[in-house]
């Protein structure tokens, strides 16, 4: 989880390279809207109802993959508790451990990344980042207990190594 531009998708892609199944909310949203991944989405697919639908489908995909014995990385901003809780509950219901990786980066890095983003499935730009930052809800205590902050501001390989270190320490890698 994390704000736009913090390196969530870059980290998720790297974890997919390490054997994780990658569920990407941006891709799911575009599929639900029948849009090519690189096409900018109409703002109407970013309403609360669309967000709820997107997270519900991501949860269904996650459940299916976990039920097949796969390790899953869910790539979404999870800015609201109501978006996070169903995934933590799913892990508990299935008896699998969950680890929340909270990607962060400094403001200048985020703005620079978002200003040069092109051809990506994500439609987030600086204005979306600012809106998400304003709407960010802190982790509830039980989620904070399974969360680790990952500095996503560095080179992708370093970010991956930081994430793998957290997963190792939690006994998940």
Buried (B, 14 or more C-beta within 10 A) or exposed (E): BBBBBBBBBBBBBBBBEEEBBBBBBBBBBBBBBEBEEEEEBEEEBBEEEBBEBBBEBBBEBBBEBBEEEEBBBBBBBBBBEEBBBBBBEBBEEEEBEBBBBBBBBEEEBBBBBBEEBEEEBBBBBBEBBBBBEEEBEEBEEEBEEBBBEBBBBBEEEEBBEBBBEBBEEEEEB
